[in-house]
Amino acid sequence: MTLNRLTQKRLTGALLAFGLSLSAGAAYAALSPQQDALIRKGEYIAVAGDCVACHSTEGGKPFAGGLGLATPLGTIYSSNITPSKKDGIGNYTLEQFEHAVRDGVRGDGANLYPAMPYTSYAKISDDDMKALYAYFMQGVQPVDVPSTPTALPFPFNVRLSMAGWNLLFLEKGAFKADPSKSDQVNRGAYLGEALAHCSTCHTPRNALMAEQGDKALGGSSLGTWFAPNITPDAVSGIGNWSTDEIAGYLKTGHVPGKAQAAGPMAEAIDHSLSHLSDSDLQAIAVWLKQTTPVTQEGQARAADQFGSPATYVDTLRGVPRPAGADKMTGWQVYDGYCASCHQPDGRGSKDGGLPSLINNTALGHLNSDNLVMAILHGVQRGPESKDVAMPAFEHLLSDTQVATLSNQLLQQFGNDQAKVTPERVKELRAGGTPSPLLELAHWGMGIAGLVIILLILLFLVRRRRRH
């Protein structure tokens, strides 16, 4: 199930990213060296899987659940995965834990929604699963806090329906190394396919919200933010990125002259990827460079190859701003709200702290949703990236102003084939496009109701004729 808004407020700080409290860390001292090593291995796996991001709320305890994840079908609330015997998973056996993580089935037998990426976690190795279990049972503090129940509209509230979905789309079996690939590529594939679950966001979905395997990592809309093509296609993907640039981006969220992370990707970097070892990040980068390229129709050149410095300043001198804000030109909006940081010419600050808008992938894709979302919601990073921040303008700029500004930026600095309308801004501001499954379900229920009514009428008519 594609997440509509992965930009919910999440935990900040490296401590929460690792998910250890001081008391849990102290408990390690009472364990055998072997058990201590197993728990610490599980901790690293939990970080690689970014468990803390979805199962924690801002200001709450790590892994205590309760975070509302807005999806095209409604809000799904994450569960408490601390070892609380009352509200968490403290009573889970290893087998029940594996069944939940790999198959999406809770300890009580109820199906989980694939907002929890068990379709990727199904590939986690047996050894890593045991370490992960040991960490959650012995390395995490139990929190006795019940999770907010998820209440999706009918028929999606019938969790048993996910059993059918799993039969169709869940591929079971742990990751198997490709003997024709190097150890580094296989390590990167395991991390990217299983733990980091890259395909969950970056692979497009079909009408039933399942990943389209033939377009793996080819880019997908998350409802609001857009997860771009990360295959090695030289034009549509990241084929012109070096492995060092990819690894550096995963660690810091920034590559000068190419891109900077925002939205869900920034959160994944802050809470998960930035805490992985350099060798693992390099392995992911090497793996990405040898995946199957996916080409996108209409993309003229690589997303980081657009733009030129702006020279608009003289055209604004002596020109009064219109009385109505929605009648401002794109350059007037830019000059009033953007130029102080990105500079009038769009080159950004000399030290790179305030990024250049030229050769910036946020403006180079045909899908311009990330540009709009960055304007509306800004860019805020974790405490280790305090110098990276862009204010949100959702309460300062109207839909028309955002569209006008976006189109001016695309024309000057980005892909001029991309367009932004006030209607799309309004839609993104409201949380994105609703899932077509909702309408199909409503139609289906209506048809089912009509069939039932006709059957009842037919029964009554036959019964009357008999009398």
N, C-alpha and C positions, 0 to 999 in steps of 0.2 A: 504494500500500500504506500503510494508516494506521499511523503509528508508535504503538507501544504505550507507549513510555517515552522521551519526548524530554528527560527530566530527567537524563540521564547527566551526569557531571562534565565540564565543558568549560573552555576557556581563560578566563582572567580578564585584564582590563586592556585599555585602549584600544589599546596597541601591538599586541596579538595580534588585536584586533578588526579593525584595519586590515591586519594580516598582513604588515607590513614589518619586516625586520630592519634594523639600522643599516647593515650592509654593503650590503644591497640599495638602501637610500636613497642611499648614497654612489655607487652605480653610476649613478644618474641623471645625475650631473655629466658623465659621459663621453658622454651621448647628445645627439642634436640636439634643439633646442627642440620640434620637431614630435613626435618619438618620445617625449620626456619627457612631453609633454602627453597623448599617447595612453596611456602607461602609467598615468599618474595618473588618467585617466578610467576605465581598466580597474579600477584599485584601488577607485574609488568604486562601480563596478558590482558588484565582488566583495563589498563591504561591504553594499550594498543586497540582494544575493542571500544574505547570511549564510553564505557558503561556509566561513568559518573555524570556525563552530560545530560542524559535523558532521565536518569533515575534520581535526580536531586533537584531541589528548588533553591533559588537564591535565598540565602539566609537560613536554609534548612540543613539538616544533617546529611552527610554523604550517603547516597544510596537509599535514602528513606522514601523515595518515590514522591508522587503527587504532582509532578510536572505535567501540565496540560500541553499535549502536542496536537496542534491544529492540523487536521488532514482534510482532504476533499470530502470526506464522508462525515466529518464531525470531530470533536475533540476527544482524543484518547489520552487517558491519564496513566502515567507510568506507575509501576507497582513498587512496593517496598521490597528491596532485595537484600536487606540486612539480615543477620542471623537471628532476628527476633522470632521467638516461638509463637508469639501472639499475633503479630501483624506482618511478619516477613517470611523468610524461607528457612527459618531455624529448624524446622522439622523435616526438611527435605533430605532424602537419601541421595547418594551420588547418582543413582539411576534416575530419580525424579528430577534432579538438577539437570542432568544431560538431556532428559526428555523435554524440558522447558527450553533449554538453550538451543538444542539442535532441531527439535520438532515443533516447537511452539505450543506445547501442551503443559499447563500448570500442574502442580502437585495434586490438585483436586479433580483433575481430568478435563477441565475447561480449556478450550483453545484460546491461544493468544492471537492478537491481531499482528500482521506482519509490519506494523510500525516498529515493532521489535524485530531487528533484521536477522531472525533465525534462519532465513533462507541462505544467508552467508555464513552464520555461525555453525551451520550444519557441517562445515568443512573443518572445524577445529579438531585437532588431533586428540587422541585419547589421553596422552600424557599431559597435554596442555589443559584439557578439560579437568583432569584430576587436580592439577595445580590451581586452576581457577576456583574449583570447589573448595579446596583447602583455604584459599585466601578469603573467600566470602564467609566461610564458617568460622575461621580463627583469626583473620587479620582485619576484620571489619567490626566496628562496634554495633551491637544490636540496638535498634531504635523501635520502641513500641508506639508507633504512629500508624494508624490505618490509612491506606491510600484512598483517594477520591475515586469512587466507582465510575467506570466508563459507561455512558448511556448513549449509544448511537441510535439513530432512527431505525425503525423496522424497514427491511428485514435484516439489516446489518447488526442489530443487537442480538441476533441469534448466533451465538458463537460456534455452534455446531456446524454452521455453514462453512466455517474455515476448514473443516476436515475435507470437504469436497475440493476447496481451493488448493489445499496441500496435495491432494492426490494428483491434481493437474499440474502444479507448478513447483512443488518442493522436491528438489533433487537431493536425496539422502546420500550419505557416505562422506567420510573424512577426506581431506585434500590428499591427492596422490601426486607425488613429484613426477615430472616428465624426465625420463632418463636421457632424452636428447638435449636437455637444457642444462646449463651450469648450475652449481649449487646456489650461486648468488641469485640467478633468475628464479629458481624454485623457491628460495626464501622470500623474495619479493612478491611472488605470486601468492604464496601462502598468506603473507601479511595483507596484501591488497585484496585478495578474494575472500578470505575468511575473517580475519580479525578487524581490519580497518574498514571492511565492507564498502569498498569504493563504488561498486556497481549499484548499491542501494540508491545513491543519488545521481550518479553519472550515466546510468543506462536508461534509455527511454522505456516506457511502459505500454502495454497493450490495453485494450478496452476493459479488461478485468484486473488491471493494476499489477500485472506480472511483468517481470523484466523481459525485454526482447533480446534474446541471446545473440541474434545475428547482428545486433547493433551495440554490442557490449562496450560500455564506456564512451559511447558516441554522443553524449550530452542529453540532458533531460530537464524539463521544467519541474520545479518543486512547488508549483502553484504561485509562488511569489518570486523567490530567487531562482536563478537558472544555473544548473550545474553543467559547465561547458564540456565539450568534447576533449577528452584527455588521452585519446589514442595518438599514435605517432604520425597521423596524416599531417603533411607539411603545411597545408592551408587550413583545413578545418579543425585540426587538433593542435598538439604541442610538438610536432615533428621538428620544428626549428629551435626547440629548447635543448640544451645540453643536459646530461644526467646530473651534473653539478648544480645547474640552475634548478632543476626539478627538486633535487634533494634539499637545496637551500630554501626553496619556497615552502616545502613541507615543514621545515624546521622553524622558519621565521615568518612565513606568510608574505614575503616581499622579494621580488626580483627586479632590480633597477632596469628601467627601460622596457619592462614587460608587464608586470602585474603586481597587485597587492591584494591580499585576501580580505574578504568581507563576508558578512552574513554567516551562513552555516559553515563555510569552509574555514573562516577565521576561528570559529568556536572549536572545530575539529582540531585545528592546529594548536590552539591555546590549551585545550584540555587533554589532547592525546598525542598527536604527531610530534609536537615539539619536544616531548619527553622520551621519544624513542632514541635508540643509539644511532650514531652516525652511520654505522655499517648497515643497520636495518633501513634507514632512510635511503641510503645509496642503493640498496637492493630493490626497494620499491621503485626507485627511479629507473634502474636498469630494466626491471620487469615491464614498466609502462612503455619504455622505448621499443620493446619487441612484441607488444600486443598487436592485434590485427587492426590496421588503419580503417577508420570509418570516415567517409567523405560526405560533407553536407552540401547540398545543392545551393547555389547562389552566393557562397562565400568566395569573394574575389581573391583575397589574399589573407595571409595570416593575421589574426586579430591584433597583433602587436606591431603591425606595419602600416598603421593609418595615422594621419594627422600632420599638421604644420602649425608653427607659431601664429597666434592671432595678432592682428594689427587694427583692432576696432576702436582704440581709445580716442583717436582724433574725431571719429564720426559721432561721438557722444558729446563733445564739447559744445556748449551753448544750446543743446537740445533739451528742453524741459521734459520731465517724465510725465506721462499721461495721468489724468486724474484717476482713472480706473486701473488697478494693478494688473488686471487680466489683459490690458492693452499694451503692457510693456513689451518691448522687443526682447529677443533672447539675450542680446548683449547687455541690455539694461539690467536684466535679472542677474546675469553673470557678474556684471560690474558691482552690483549691490550686495551680492551674497557669496560670491565665489572667489573673486579676483584677489582679495586680501590674503588668501592662503595659496591658491594655485597660481597667483601672479597674473597680471593682465594678459600676458602672452601665452599663458597656460603651461609654462615650463616647470612650475612648482618651485620649491626652495632649492638652493644650491647644494645643501647637504643631503637632499633626497628625502628628508623627513616628511615634507609635504609633496606628494607625488606629482609628477608631470602628467598632464592629460594627453600628451603626444605619445604615440606608441604604447597606449594603455589598453590592455585587453578588455577593460570594463566598457570601452567605447567601440571596440572593434568587431564585436559579434553581431550577427543579424538579429539575434534576440537581444533586445535592449532592456530587459526587465531588471538586470543587475544595476544598471545605471540609475533607473528610476528608484529602485529600492535603496540604493546608497544615498540618494538625495532625500528620500522620505525618512529613512530610519538612521542614517548616518553610519559611521564605522567606529565601533568601540571594541578594543582588544583587551585581553587579560592584563593583570598587574605587571607581568613581565614585559609588556609592550606599552607602557604608559604614554610613550611619546606618539603612539599611533591612535589618533582619534579624529573623527569628523563629526560635527554636530548634525543632529536630525533637523530637517526643515519641514516636517509634515504639518506642523502647526503654524508655519510662517508663510508657506507658499500654497496657492490653490492648485487644483488639478490642471487648470489651464496654464498657470505659470510654470509648473513642473514640466509639462509637455513642451511648452515654448522653449524653456531652457535646455531640455534634453535634445530637442531637434537642432538647436544652435550648436550644442557641443558635438553632436554627431556629424553635423555638416563641416565643422572646422577641424575637430580633433579625431573623429572616428569614422565609422562606416556609414557613409551617407546613403546607403541603401536601406538602412534601418530607420524606422519611423516610430514615433511615440504619439499617441492620441490622448486627449484628456479623459476619454472613456477608459482607456487601459490604465491610466494613472489611478482613476477612481476605483477600478477593479482591484488593482494591486494594494491600494490603501485599505480596501475592505477585506483583504486576505486572499485574493486570487480567484480564479475561475472555479465554480463548483464542479464536482465530479459528474460526468454524464451518467454514472451509475445511479445517482440519486433519481434522475429523471426516468431512467429505465426502470428502476425499482417502482416508482410511482405508477408508471404505465403498466408494469407487470401486475401490481396489486389491483389496479383498476380493471384490467382484463380478467384477472382471477375472480374479482368480485362479480363482474358481469356474468361470467360463466356459472358461478354458483347461483346467482339469481335466476338465470335461464333454466338451470337444472331443477331448482325448486319449483318454478312455474310449470315446467314439463311434468314434474311429479304430481302437482296439484291437478293439472288438466287430466292426466291419465286416471287419477284417483276419482275425479268427478265423473268421468265417462263410465267408470265401472259401476257407479251408483245410478 
